[in-house]
């Protein structure tokens, strides 16, 4: 059976939700690249009208460019192996797929099968969140991972000593991918659910992490605050350095004080703490 390959150049801010919407119209395999992503659908499931309507919808929100071609059936495992390289974070974390060999000399090793989910550590937002996690005491702490993607931040939280981690994502394929990655990393203290922050039962955590995008963060920061203990830590990323003042102002409205920010290639990650009421 032949496939249709869509090469899509789009701002990374829209990557995760675009993948979800492409999955809804028949695409079932995705490869992330520096400029966007490649998406694949079988000839049987590909709907050209729905695809073009989706591209038109996104063109009204952001700059997006795409090309479409028909290709013969491929060995997708070989595709993954050629496109997913191991990554190192702060010389302390090795992130690899199961088909890569392990390396000595790292404090933590995380095995990820990325599949359709973003969050492999390659993007600046993910790697910066992990760098900040390394600086925070997770020992016996509780952690909420908002929009978990591949589960990579939750897995690192457990390796850093967190005793209870709750991860969730709105997308079913992300939840299934996270479950696979939890097994690959022999995770015992992480629970995963499908849904949004609105579906989460009332509970307060020591640490809340959210690597999503600017607009969702601005809408949900007040909600994250309700899930955060007094003097707890909030880690945010998924936005540009120029967006920090707006993110910081929104957090300030909820007694969240900026502690530190880092940036790389204009992408930012910020640590906040919750002041006592």
PyMOL commands that set and color helices and strands:
alter all, ss='L'
color gray80, all
select helices_A, chain A and resi 12-24+48-59+76-83+124-134+152-159+172-184+197-199+214-226+241-252
alter helices_A, ss='H'
color red, helices_A
select strands_A, chain A and resi 3-10+29-32+36-42+64-71+87-89+93-96+108-111+142-146+164-169+190-194+205-211+228-240+256-264+267-274
alter strands_A, ss='S'
color yellow, strands_A
deselect
rebuild
show_as cartoon
